[in-house]
Amino acid sequence: MIRETHPEYFETHFDSAGYDGPWPRQFAIVTGYSTTGENWTSKANARADLELNAELLRRGVWIQRVTGFSPRTGHAEPGWATQLSFVDACDLGGRFRQDALYFVRDDQLFVSHCDSRREKVLVGSFRERLRY
């Protein structure tokens, strides 16, 4: 496990808002919402989410709304699945003040910090954590 990674990252499941594929072979899941351990106003969260969406649209990459949620606590956070490389996704996550992001390759779900501690740590199967 990555040093100082919040344990909730390893319990996260995903709601695809009804999207049932196809999913790219590899993609990242990035959010603009308040980073772990911080509380932002709903207005600040919405603004960051819109800015992240606009940036992804400018890049012209595949995107799909995905909400990460905890089955244990019910906490949910909207984000974007997007076909970016791991490095580009971490750079983008850092720009949006994110502690970590998810990266999927061939159905394997990884979590990684966005800063200098970047390292893909296996969480499990993405599809086993996906709710349509």
Contacts in CASP RR format, 6 or more apart in sequence:
PFRMAT RR
TARGET T0000
AUTHOR 0000-0000-0000
METHOD contacts of the structure
MODEL  1
MIRETHPEYFETHFDSAGYDGPWPRQFAIVTGYSTTGENWTSKANARADL
ELNAELLRRGVWIQRVTGFSPRTGHAEPGWATQLSFVDACDLGGRFRQDA
LYFVRDDQLFVSHCDSRREKVLVGSFRERLRY
1 10 0 8 1.000
1 121 0 8 1.000
2 111 0 8 1.000
2 112 0 8 1.000
2 113 0 8 1.000
2 117 0 8 1.000
2 119 0 8 1.000
2 121 0 8 1.000
3 117 0 8 1.000
4 117 0 8 1.000
5 100 0 8 1.000
5 111 0 8 1.000
5 113 0 8 1.000
5 121 0 8 1.000
6 36 0 8 1.000
6 37 0 8 1.000
6 99 0 8 1.000
6 100 0 8 1.000
8 36 0 8 1.000
8 70 0 8 1.000
8 73 0 8 1.000
8 75 0 8 1.000
9 36 0 8 1.000
9 100 0 8 1.000
9 111 0 8 1.000
9 123 0 8 1.000
10 111 0 8 1.000
10 123 0 8 1.000
11 70 0 8 1.000
11 71 0 8 1.000
11 72 0 8 1.000
12 68 0 8 1.000
12 69 0 8 1.000
12 70 0 8 1.000
12 102 0 8 1.000
12 123 0 8 1.000
12 129 0 8 1.000
13 68 0 8 1.000
13 69 0 8 1.000
13 70 0 8 1.000
13 71 0 8 1.000
13 129 0 8 1.000
13 130 0 8 1.000
13 131 0 8 1.000
14 29 0 8 1.000
14 66 0 8 1.000
14 67 0 8 1.000
14 68 0 8 1.000
14 69 0 8 1.000
14 126 0 8 1.000
14 129 0 8 1.000
14 130 0 8 1.000
14 131 0 8 1.000
15 66 0 8 1.000
15 67 0 8 1.000
15 68 0 8 1.000
15 69 0 8 1.000
15 76 0 8 1.000
15 131 0 8 1.000
15 132 0 8 1.000
16 64 0 8 1.000
16 65 0 8 1.000
16 66 0 8 1.000
16 81 0 8 1.000
16 130 0 8 1.000
16 131 0 8 1.000
16 132 0 8 1.000
17 64 0 8 1.000
17 65 0 8 1.000
17 66 0 8 1.000
17 67 0 8 1.000
18 132 0 8 1.000
19 64 0 8 1.000
19 65 0 8 1.000
19 132 0 8 1.000
20 132 0 8 1.000
23 81 0 8 1.000
23 104 0 8 1.000
23 126 0 8 1.000
24 62 0 8 1.000
24 83 0 8 1.000
25 105 0 8 1.000
25 106 0 8 1.000
26 83 0 8 1.000
26 103 0 8 1.000
26 104 0 8 1.000
26 105 0 8 1.000
26 106 0 8 1.000
27 62 0 8 1.000
27 81 0 8 1.000
27 82 0 8 1.000
27 83 0 8 1.000
27 84 0 8 1.000
27 103 0 8 1.000
27 104 0 8 1.000
28 81 0 8 1.000
28 82 0 8 1.000
28 83 0 8 1.000
28 84 0 8 1.000
28 86 0 8 1.000
28 88 0 8 1.000
28 89 0 8 1.000
28 101 0 8 1.000
28 102 0 8 1.000
28 103 0 8 1.000
28 104 0 8 1.000
29 66 0 8 1.000
29 68 0 8 1.000
29 79 0 8 1.000
29 80 0 8 1.000
29 81 0 8 1.000
29 82 0 8 1.000
29 101 0 8 1.000
29 102 0 8 1.000
29 103 0 8 1.000
29 104 0 8 1.000
30 52 0 8 1.000
30 79 0 8 1.000
30 80 0 8 1.000
30 82 0 8 1.000
30 84 0 8 1.000
30 89 0 8 1.000
30 92 0 8 1.000
30 93 0 8 1.000
30 96 0 8 1.000
30 98 0 8 1.000
30 101 0 8 1.000
31 49 0 8 1.000
31 52 0 8 1.000
31 77 0 8 1.000
31 78 0 8 1.000
31 79 0 8 1.000
31 80 0 8 1.000
31 96 0 8 1.000
31 98 0 8 1.000
31 101 0 8 1.000
32 45 0 8 1.000
32 48 0 8 1.000
32 49 0 8 1.000
32 51 0 8 1.000
32 52 0 8 1.000
32 79 0 8 1.000
32 93 0 8 1.000
32 96 0 8 1.000
32 97 0 8 1.000
32 98 0 8 1.000
33 40 0 8 1.000
33 45 0 8 1.000
33 48 0 8 1.000
33 49 0 8 1.000
33 77 0 8 1.000
33 78 0 8 1.000
33 79 0 8 1.000
34 40 0 8 1.000
34 44 0 8 1.000
34 45 0 8 1.000
35 97 0 8 1.000
35 98 0 8 1.000
35 99 0 8 1.000
36 99 0 8 1.000
36 100 0 8 1.000
37 99 0 8 1.000
40 48 0 8 1.000
48 96 0 8 1.000
48 97 0 8 1.000
49 78 0 8 1.000
49 79 0 8 1.000
51 96 0 8 1.000
52 79 0 8 1.000
52 80 0 8 1.000
52 92 0 8 1.000
52 96 0 8 1.000
53 63 0 8 1.000
53 80 0 8 1.000
55 92 0 8 1.000
56 63 0 8 1.000
56 80 0 8 1.000
56 82 0 8 1.000
57 63 0 8 1.000
59 84 0 8 1.000
61 82 0 8 1.000
61 83 0 8 1.000
61 84 0 8 1.000
62 82 0 8 1.000
62 83 0 8 1.000
63 80 0 8 1.000
63 81 0 8 1.000
63 82 0 8 1.000
63 83 0 8 1.000
64 80 0 8 1.000
64 81 0 8 1.000
64 82 0 8 1.000
65 78 0 8 1.000
65 79 0 8 1.000
65 80 0 8 1.000
65 81 0 8 1.000
66 78 0 8 1.000
66 79 0 8 1.000
66 80 0 8 1.000
66 81 0 8 1.000
67 76 0 8 1.000
67 77 0 8 1.000
67 78 0 8 1.000
67 79 0 8 1.000
68 76 0 8 1.000
68 77 0 8 1.000
68 78 0 8 1.000
68 79 0 8 1.000
69 75 0 8 1.000
69 76 0 8 1.000
69 77 0 8 1.000
70 76 0 8 1.000
81 104 0 8 1.000
82 89 0 8 1.000
84 92 0 8 1.000
86 103 0 8 1.000
86 112 0 8 1.000
86 118 0 8 1.000
86 120 0 8 1.000
89 101 0 8 1.000
89 103 0 8 1.000
90 101 0 8 1.000
90 112 0 8 1.000
90 113 0 8 1.000
90 114 0 8 1.000
90 118 0 8 1.000
91 114 0 8 1.000
93 101 0 8 1.000
93 114 0 8 1.000
94 114 0 8 1.000
94 115 0 8 1.000
98 114 0 8 1.000
99 113 0 8 1.000
99 114 0 8 1.000
99 115 0 8 1.000
100 111 0 8 1.000
100 112 0 8 1.000
100 113 0 8 1.000
100 114 0 8 1.000
101 111 0 8 1.000
101 112 0 8 1.000
101 114 0 8 1.000
102 109 0 8 1.000
102 110 0 8 1.000
102 111 0 8 1.000
102 112 0 8 1.000
102 123 0 8 1.000
103 109 0 8 1.000
103 110 0 8 1.000
103 111 0 8 1.000
103 112 0 8 1.000
103 120 0 8 1.000
104 110 0 8 1.000
104 126 0 8 1.000
107 125 0 8 1.000
107 126 0 8 1.000
107 127 0 8 1.000
108 122 0 8 1.000
108 124 0 8 1.000
108 125 0 8 1.000
108 126 0 8 1.000
109 122 0 8 1.000
109 123 0 8 1.000
109 124 0 8 1.000
109 125 0 8 1.000
109 126 0 8 1.000
109 129 0 8 1.000
110 120 0 8 1.000
110 121 0 8 1.000
110 122 0 8 1.000
110 123 0 8 1.000
111 120 0 8 1.000
111 121 0 8 1.000
111 123 0 8 1.000
112 118 0 8 1.000
112 119 0 8 1.000
112 120 0 8 1.000
112 121 0 8 1.000
113 119 0 8 1.000
123 129 0 8 1.000
END
